[in-house]
Amino acid sequence: MDVLVTGGTGFIGGHVVRGLLKQGHRVVALDSVPDTEWLKDIIDGITIVRGEVQDLATVIGTIKKFEITHIVHTVSLLTVASQERPMTALNVNVVGTVNILEASRIMDVAQISYASSTAVYGDTEEGEIVDEDHPLRPVTIYGATKLLCEHYGLNYSKNHGMGFIALRFPIVYGPGQSRRGFSSVKEVVEKPILGMPAKVPVGGDQKYDTVYVKDVADAMISACFTGKTVHRAFNIGFGATHSLKDVANIVGKVVPGAVFEIGPGLDIAEPVRGPLDITRARKELGYNPRFDLEKGVRDYIQTLKDHGRIKGDLHPNLTYRGPNL
């Protein structure tokens, strides 16, 4: 298949690109500011187009030139940036997604896999299990844009017959994440292995579902090629909650003497404070997360080491070798 990955050199998009290449697909990555640092080992296997999803002509031209049949859409302005720049959020998140849908209609793209968010649910109670039928009451601009885009996608699918699946992600962590997103897990994992204290001013009292980026990539690829499903929106998490202190405890096993300063309180970036019910995704998409928190953190650190991001030797407790990149 010929697959377009928007944001294909970004955090989630980059892992999607890796997974697609492993399956033998031809991959085009569309990015406004391509960053190939994490893709250097596979760069010869992908085509990178510099452009913005806000430009409909660019999207249509890319689909036409490379005969794209499937799209994985990951481009988005994230929570804090969306709060600070609501007009930009509208343009990137909503107009960009509608352009993907409209271009897909014009060019007869078969299927779109869309990166949505659990932010569509808004605030939930501590420990409350959240399934896809939970009330949709976003409390952030980011969450509101994601919900609107889901509705656009569902209507395009209904009116024009294209495939559209929205995947609702909670906190996603793993190698290659920038500081533009939820960076608390990144801070707790990466600073100690560089010999620095991890400092997170707020969020220590919060528990939330976390999902490893490689599981997210698996889900997005599955949704891109799945046949007809009963539902069009799916929770993609692990189905259990953890705190930053849980992450710190795992890192401490690998980096003895690591220093963590994690402040109390809750974080606006993740209002969903209970585990996700992922039954629907297991049943209809065949989604089965490979990484619990400990496996994910250990694979995260090992991946950093494999990519030359860690200097020197780690503690011998780093014995887990998870599935390959």
Order of alpha helices (4+ residues) and beta strands (2+ residues): beta-alpha-beta-beta-alpha-beta-alpha-alpha-alpha-beta-alpha-beta-beta-alpha-beta-beta-alpha-beta-beta-alpha-beta-alpha-alpha
